[in-house]
C-alpha cells in the first residue's frame, strides 16, 4: 500500500507567510529572478480564471489583471519541507519526495509496527504535532490518500479532505478523474493540453485508447501517462536520509561584491573544519541567501568531482554569487550530499586505463547526482530483427568497469 501526503499549495503558503488573506484572492508565485517567466503555484481563486502552475506570466496576467504575484521563498520552503520529511521519516518511512508539499512512501511494512494506524495518525495531524508555530497551520492542512501505486495514492490525496483520508483501489476508480491530474507528474504535465484538445478529458478515456496509438502520438511520456491511467506506475525511489550540515553568516551591511566573496570563503573554511564532516569530501552543496529587500535566493551546486579543497570550492561557488538578484543580509552554505573520504589513495604505479576508468566512474556519479539514477544508461540489444521497435533494444544502467559497462 502506497500512502501519499499532500500539502496543497505548499510553496505558495510558505511564501505568503502570515498574509493568509492572499490565499483567498487570485494569487500566484512569481518567477524566481533570472529564471523563465512562468508562474508557480496558484491559489484556488486564480484557478477559476484558468490559471495553473507553469503558465507564462503574461498569459496569466491577461486572464486575471488583478492577479497578485507573491515573491518566492525557496529557502523557507526547503527548510519547512525538510522538517516535514524528517517527521515522516521518524515513523520509519522510506520517503520519496517528488516536489515540496508531496511525499509518498510504502506503508506495508509500517502497519504492524504502528498497529495499522499509520494513515489515521497522518490524518489526525501527526506532521503538525511538533512543528513550529509558523508551520503548524501549514502542516495541519495535510491531506492523505492511499492506493496500490504512487499515482493512485496521489489522486486519492487530491480528492481527500483534511482529516478524512481517501483510498483508490484500482483503475476503475481512476476512470472518472480528470486528465488534468497528469500535471502532478513532471514527465506527463505537458500532455494535458494536447489531450484536452483531442477531446480526452478523463483518465478512463485515456486508458481505453490503444497503447500503440498513444506511443505513436506522444512517445515515452504518453506511455507513462497511459500506465498511470491504468493504475500502473514506476517503483518508488526513496531518498537517502542524510545529516544536515550548515553554516550561516550574518553580513554586517548589505552584502555585495568583495564582501560576499570574503563571506563565502569564511563559510567554506568553517564548513570544512566541522567535526561532523569526518574527513569526507563534498559532492553537492546548496548556496542560499536572505535578501535585504525581503525574500530568499537558493542555488544547488554539484561539483564535477567530490571536493575538500577550499580553493577549488571558492572557484566553483564564486561565480554563483553573481546570480544574486539583490544585496544579501545572510549567507548560508549547506551540504546536500557527501562524497568519499579524503585524501584520495592512489596506487604506487599509476595505470592509465585504471585512471580513465576511475574518471569515467566519477563522471557517472556526478551525472546521477544532478539528474537522478536514470542519467547514465546504455543500449542493450535484445532482439535486433524484431518488427516491433520497442523489442529490439532496452536501456539498462551503465556501470563503468564491468562487462556490461564496456558493451
C-alpha positions as CSV (number, residue, x, y, z in Angstrom):
1,X,0.0,0.0,0.0
2,X,1.4,3.4,-1.1
3,X,0.5,6.4,1.0
4,X,0.7,10.0,-0.3
5,X,0.8,13.0,2.0
6,X,-0.3,16.1,0.1
7,X,0.2,19.7,1.4
8,X,-1.6,21.6,-1.4
9,X,-0.1,24.9,-2.5
10,X,2.7,24.4,0.0
11,X,5.2,26.7,-1.7
12,X,2.7,29.5,-2.1
13,X,1.5,29.1,1.5
14,X,5.0,29.3,2.9
15,X,6.0,32.2,0.7
16,X,2.8,34.1,1.7
17,X,3.8,33.7,5.4
18,X,1.4,35.5,7.7
19,X,-0.6,37.0,4.8
20,X,-3.2,34.3,4.8
21,X,-5.7,36.6,3.2
22,X,-3.7,36.4,-0.1
23,X,-4.7,32.7,-0.5
24,X,-8.4,33.7,-0.7
25,X,-7.7,36.0,-3.7
26,X,-6.2,35.4,-7.1
27,X,-2.5,34.9,-6.4
28,X,0.4,33.0,-7.8
29,X,4.1,32.6,-7.1
30,X,6.2,35.0,-9.1
31,X,9.1,33.6,-11.2
32,X,12.4,33.4,-9.5
33,X,14.9,36.1,-10.5
34,X,16.9,35.0,-13.6
35,X,14.6,32.1,-14.4
36,X,12.0,31.8,-17.2
37,X,8.8,33.8,-16.8
38,X,6.5,31.1,-15.7
39,X,4.2,31.4,-12.6
40,X,4.5,28.9,-9.8
41,X,1.7,27.5,-7.6
42,X,-1.6,29.4,-7.8
43,X,-4.4,29.9,-5.3
44,X,-7.8,28.4,-5.7
45,X,-9.3,31.7,-6.7
46,X,-6.7,32.0,-9.5
47,X,-7.6,28.6,-10.8
48,X,-11.2,29.8,-11.5
49,X,-9.6,32.1,-14.2
50,X,-7.9,29.1,-15.9
51,X,-4.5,29.9,-14.4
52,X,-2.3,27.0,-13.5
53,X,1.3,26.4,-12.4
54,X,3.7,26.6,-15.3
55,X,1.7,29.1,-17.3
56,X,3.5,32.1,-18.8
57,X,3.3,35.2,-16.6
58,X,2.0,37.4,-19.5
59,X,-0.9,35.0,-20.2
60,X,-1.7,34.7,-16.5
61,X,-1.9,38.5,-16.1
62,X,-4.0,38.7,-19.3
63,X,-6.5,36.2,-17.9
64,X,-6.6,38.0,-14.5
65,X,-5.3,41.5,-14.4
66,X,-5.7,41.7,-10.6
67,X,-3.5,38.6,-10.1
68,X,-1.2,39.1,-7.1
69,X,2.3,37.9,-7.6
70,X,3.9,36.6,-4.4
71,X,7.7,36.7,-4.2
72,X,9.1,33.1,-3.9
73,X,10.9,31.9,-0.7
74,X,13.0,28.9,-1.8
75,X,15.0,28.8,1.5
76,X,11.9,28.9,3.7
77,X,10.2,26.2,1.5
78,X,13.3,24.0,1.7
79,X,13.5,24.3,5.5
80,X,9.8,23.7,6.1
81,X,9.7,20.7,3.8
82,X,12.8,19.2,5.3
83,X,11.2,19.5,8.7
84,X,8.1,17.7,7.4
85,X,10.1,14.9,5.7
86,X,12.1,14.4,8.9
87,X,8.8,14.0,10.8
88,X,7.7,11.4,8.3
89,X,11.0,9.5,8.5
90,X,10.6,9.4,12.3
91,X,7.7,7.0,11.7
92,X,10.2,4.6,9.9
93,X,9.0,5.5,6.4
94,X,11.3,5.5,3.4
95,X,10.0,8.7,1.7
96,X,10.1,9.7,-1.9
97,X,9.5,13.4,-2.4
98,X,8.7,14.5,-6.0
99,X,8.3,18.2,-5.0
100,X,7.8,20.3,-1.9
101,X,4.4,19.5,-0.5
102,X,4.1,16.0,-1.9
103,X,5.6,12.8,-0.3
104,X,4.9,9.1,-0.9
105,X,6.1,6.0,0.9
106,X,5.2,2.3,1.1
107,X,3.3,1.8,4.3
108,X,3.0,-2.0,4.0
109,X,5.8,-2.7,6.5
110,X,4.7,0.0,8.9
111,X,1.2,-1.2,9.5
112,X,2.2,-3.9,12.1
113,X,4.7,-1.5,13.7
114,X,2.0,1.1,14.3
115,X,-0.9,-1.3,14.8
116,X,-2.4,-0.3,11.4
117,X,-2.8,3.3,12.4
118,X,-0.3,5.0,10.0
119,X,-2.9,6.6,7.8
120,X,-5.1,7.6,10.8
121,X,-2.1,9.2,12.5
122,X,-1.2,11.3,9.4
123,X,-4.9,12.3,9.0
124,X,-5.1,13.4,12.6
125,X,-2.3,16.0,12.2
126,X,0.8,14.0,13.0
127,X,3.0,16.3,10.9
128,X,1.9,19.4,12.8
129,X,2.3,17.9,16.3
130,X,5.9,19.1,16.8
131,X,6.1,21.8,14.1
132,X,6.9,25.4,14.8
133,X,4.1,27.9,15.3
134,X,4.5,29.3,11.9
135,X,4.5,25.9,10.2
136,X,1.8,24.3,12.3
137,X,-1.1,25.8,10.3
138,X,0.6,24.7,7.0
139,X,1.3,21.1,8.2
140,X,-2.1,20.7,9.8
141,X,-3.7,21.0,6.4
142,X,-2.2,17.7,5.2
143,X,-4.4,15.5,3.0
144,X,-3.7,11.8,2.9
145,X,-4.5,9.2,0.2
146,X,-3.6,5.6,-0.3
147,X,-3.6,3.2,-3.2
148,X,-1.7,0.4,-4.9
149,X,0.5,2.8,-6.8
150,X,2.1,6.3,-6.3
151,X,-0.3,7.9,-8.8
152,X,-3.4,6.3,-7.3
153,X,-2.4,7.5,-3.8
154,X,-1.8,11.0,-5.2
155,X,-5.2,11.1,-6.9
156,X,-6.8,9.9,-3.6
157,X,-5.0,12.6,-1.6
158,X,-6.0,15.2,-4.1
159,X,-9.7,14.3,-3.6
160,X,-9.4,13.8,0.2
161,X,-10.4,16.3,2.8
162,X,-8.4,17.4,5.8
163,X,-8.6,14.6,8.5
164,X,-10.5,12.4,6.1
165,X,-8.1,10.1,4.2
166,X,-9.3,8.6,0.9
167,X,-8.4,5.4,-0.9
168,X,-8.4,4.4,-4.6
169,X,-8.3,0.6,-5.1
170,X,-7.5,0.5,-8.9
171,X,-8.1,1.7,-12.4
172,X,-11.9,1.5,-12.1
173,X,-11.9,4.4,-9.6
174,X,-9.5,6.4,-11.7
175,X,-11.7,6.4,-14.8
176,X,-13.9,9.3,-13.9
177,X,-11.0,11.5,-12.7
178,X,-9.9,14.5,-15.0
179,X,-6.9,14.1,-17.2
180,X,-5.6,17.4,-15.7
181,X,-4.3,15.3,-12.8
182,X,-1.4,14.3,-15.0
183,X,0.0,17.8,-14.3
184,X,1.0,16.4,-10.9
185,X,3.8,14.5,-12.6
186,X,6.6,16.5,-14.3
187,X,7.0,13.8,-17.0
188,X,3.4,14.0,-18.1
189,X,2.4,17.6,-17.4
190,X,2.9,18.8,-21.0
191,X,0.4,16.2,-22.3
192,X,-2.6,17.7,-20.6
193,X,-3.3,20.4,-23.1
194,X,-2.9,18.2,-26.2
195,X,-5.1,15.5,-24.7
196,X,-7.8,18.0,-23.9
197,X,-7.7,19.5,-27.4
198,X,-8.2,15.9,-28.7
199,X,-11.3,15.6,-26.6
200,X,-9.8,13.3,-24.0
201,X,-10.9,14.8,-20.7
202,X,-10.8,11.8,-18.3
203,X,-8.3,9.2,-17.3
204,X,-10.7,6.5,-18.3
205,X,-10.8,7.7,-21.9
206,X,-7.0,7.8,-22.0
207,X,-6.9,4.2,-20.6
208,X,-9.3,3.0,-23.3
209,X,-7.0,4.2,-26.1
210,X,-4.8,1.6,-27.8
211,X,-1.4,1.7,-26.3
212,X,0.3,1.7,-29.7
213,X,-1.7,4.8,-30.8
214,X,-0.6,6.7,-27.6
215,X,3.0,5.7,-28.1
216,X,2.9,6.8,-31.8
217,X,1.5,10.3,-30.9
218,X,3.2,11.1,-27.6
219,X,6.2,8.8,-27.3
220,X,7.5,7.7,-23.9
221,X,5.6,10.4,-21.9
222,X,2.4,9.1,-23.5
223,X,3.2,5.5,-22.5
224,X,3.8,6.7,-18.9
225,X,0.5,8.6,-18.9
226,X,-1.3,5.5,-20.2
227,X,0.2,3.4,-17.5
228,X,-0.8,5.9,-14.8
229,X,-4.4,5.9,-16.1
230,X,-4.4,2.1,-16.0
231,X,-3.2,2.1,-12.3
232,X,0.4,1.1,-13.2
233,X,3.4,3.2,-12.1
234,X,7.1,3.0,-11.7
235,X,8.5,1.8,-8.3
236,X,9.2,4.3,-5.5
237,X,12.7,5.7,-5.2
238,X,13.0,6.8,-1.6
239,X,15.5,9.4,-0.7
240,X,18.6,8.6,1.4
241,X,18.1,10.2,4.8
242,X,21.2,12.3,5.5
243,X,22.6,14.5,8.2
244,X,22.2,18.3,8.0
245,X,25.5,20.2,7.9
246,X,25.1,24.0,7.5
247,X,27.0,27.2,8.2
248,X,25.4,30.7,8.4
249,X,26.9,34.1,8.4
250,X,25.2,37.4,9.1
251,X,26.5,40.2,7.0
252,X,27.0,43.5,8.9
253,X,25.9,45.6,5.9
254,X,24.1,44.7,2.7
255,X,26.4,42.1,1.3
256,X,27.7,42.6,-2.3
257,X,30.8,42.5,-4.3
258,X,34.1,41.7,-2.5
259,X,32.3,41.4,0.9
260,X,30.3,38.4,-0.4
261,X,33.5,36.8,-1.7
262,X,35.2,37.0,1.7
263,X,32.0,35.8,3.4
264,X,31.8,32.8,1.1
265,X,35.5,31.9,1.8
266,X,34.8,32.1,5.6
267,X,31.7,29.8,5.2
268,X,33.7,27.3,3.3
269,X,36.5,27.2,5.8
270,X,34.0,26.8,8.7
271,X,32.2,24.0,6.9
272,X,35.4,22.1,6.1
273,X,36.5,22.5,9.7
274,X,33.4,20.9,11.2
275,X,34.0,17.7,13.2
276,X,30.8,16.2,11.8
277,X,32.3,16.1,8.3
278,X,34.6,13.3,9.5
279,X,37.1,13.8,6.7
280,X,34.6,13.3,3.9
281,X,34.5,15.2,0.7
282,X,31.6,17.2,-0.5
283,X,29.7,16.3,-3.7
284,X,26.7,18.7,-3.7
285,X,26.1,21.8,-1.7
286,X,23.3,24.5,-1.6
287,X,24.3,28.1,-1.5
288,X,21.4,30.4,-0.3
289,X,20.8,33.9,1.0
290,X,18.2,36.0,2.7
291,X,17.9,39.3,0.8
292,X,17.8,42.8,2.3
293,X,14.7,43.7,0.4
294,X,12.9,40.6,1.5
295,X,12.6,37.1,0.1
296,X,15.3,34.5,-0.3
297,X,17.6,33.0,-3.0
298,X,18.8,29.4,-3.4
299,X,21.1,27.7,-5.8
300,X,22.1,24.0,-5.8
301,X,25.7,23.2,-7.0
302,X,27.0,19.8,-7.9
303,X,30.8,19.7,-8.1
304,X,32.5,18.0,-11.1
305,X,34.2,15.8,-8.6
306,X,33.9,15.4,-4.8
307,X,35.9,18.2,-3.2
308,X,37.6,19.1,0.1
309,X,39.9,21.8,-1.3
310,X,38.7,25.3,-0.2
311,X,40.4,27.0,-3.2
312,X,38.6,24.9,-5.7
313,X,35.3,25.2,-3.9
314,X,35.6,29.0,-3.9
315,X,36.2,28.9,-7.7
316,X,33.2,26.7,-8.2
317,X,30.8,28.7,-5.9
318,X,32.2,32.3,-6.5
319,X,30.5,32.6,-9.9
320,X,27.1,31.7,-8.4
321,X,27.2,34.8,-6.2
322,X,26.8,36.9,-9.3
323,X,23.3,35.4,-9.7
324,X,22.1,37.1,-6.5
325,X,19.1,39.3,-7.5
326,X,19.7,41.8,-4.7
327,X,22.1,42.5,-1.8
328,X,22.1,39.8,0.9
329,X,21.9,40.2,4.7
330,X,22.5,36.5,5.4
331,X,24.6,33.9,3.5
332,X,24.1,30.2,4.1
333,X,26.1,27.1,2.9
334,X,24.5,23.6,3.3
335,X,25.9,20.2,2.5
336,X,23.4,18.2,0.4
337,X,25.5,15.2,-0.4
338,X,28.8,13.9,0.9
339,X,31.5,12.2,-1.2
340,X,34.1,9.5,-0.4
341,X,36.7,10.1,2.3
342,X,39.7,12.4,1.6
343,X,42.6,12.2,0.7
344,X,42.3,10.0,-2.3
345,X,44.5,6.9,-2.1
346,X,46.5,6.3,-5.3
347,X,48.5,3.3,-6.5
348,X,52.3,3.4,-6.5
349,X,52.3,2.9,-10.3
350,X,49.6,4.8,-12.0
351,X,47.8,2.7,-14.6
352,X,46.4,4.8,-17.4
353,X,43.5,2.5,-18.1
354,X,42.6,2.4,-14.4
355,X,42.7,6.1,-14.1
356,X,40.5,6.6,-17.1
357,X,38.0,4.1,-15.6
358,X,38.1,6.0,-12.3
359,X,37.4,9.3,-14.0
360,X,34.5,7.8,-16.0
361,X,33.0,6.3,-12.9
362,X,33.3,9.7,-11.2
363,X,31.5,11.4,-14.2
364,X,28.7,8.8,-14.0
365,X,28.3,9.5,-10.3
366,X,28.2,13.2,-10.9
367,X,25.6,12.9,-13.7
368,X,23.4,10.8,-11.4
369,X,23.7,13.3,-8.6
370,X,22.4,16.0,-10.9
371,X,19.8,14.2,-12.9
372,X,18.9,11.1,-10.9
373,X,19.6,7.4,-11.3
374,X,18.5,7.3,-14.9
375,X,21.1,9.8,-16.1
376,X,23.6,7.2,-17.3
377,X,22.2,4.3,-19.3
378,X,23.5,2.1,-22.1
379,X,21.7,0.5,-25.1
380,X,21.5,-3.3,-24.9
381,X,20.3,-5.3,-28.0
382,X,17.7,-7.9,-27.2
383,X,16.0,-8.8,-30.5
384,X,17.6,-6.7,-33.3
385,X,15.5,-8.4,-36.0
386,X,12.1,-7.8,-34.3
387,X,9.5,-5.9,-36.3
388,X,8.4,-4.1,-33.1
389,X,11.0,-1.3,-32.4
390,X,10.4,-1.5,-28.6
391,X,11.6,-5.1,-28.6
392,X,14.9,-4.5,-30.4
393,X,16.8,-2.8,-27.7
394,X,16.4,-1.8,-24.0
395,X,18.0,0.7,-21.7
396,X,20.0,-0.6,-18.7
397,X,22.1,1.2,-16.1
398,X,25.6,2.0,-17.3
399,X,28.3,0.8,-14.9
400,X,32.0,1.6,-15.8
401,X,34.5,-1.2,-15.2
402,X,32.0,-4.1,-15.6
403,X,31.5,-6.3,-18.6
404,X,28.1,-4.7,-19.2
405,X,29.6,-1.2,-18.8
406,X,32.1,-1.8,-21.6
407,X,29.5,-3.1,-24.0
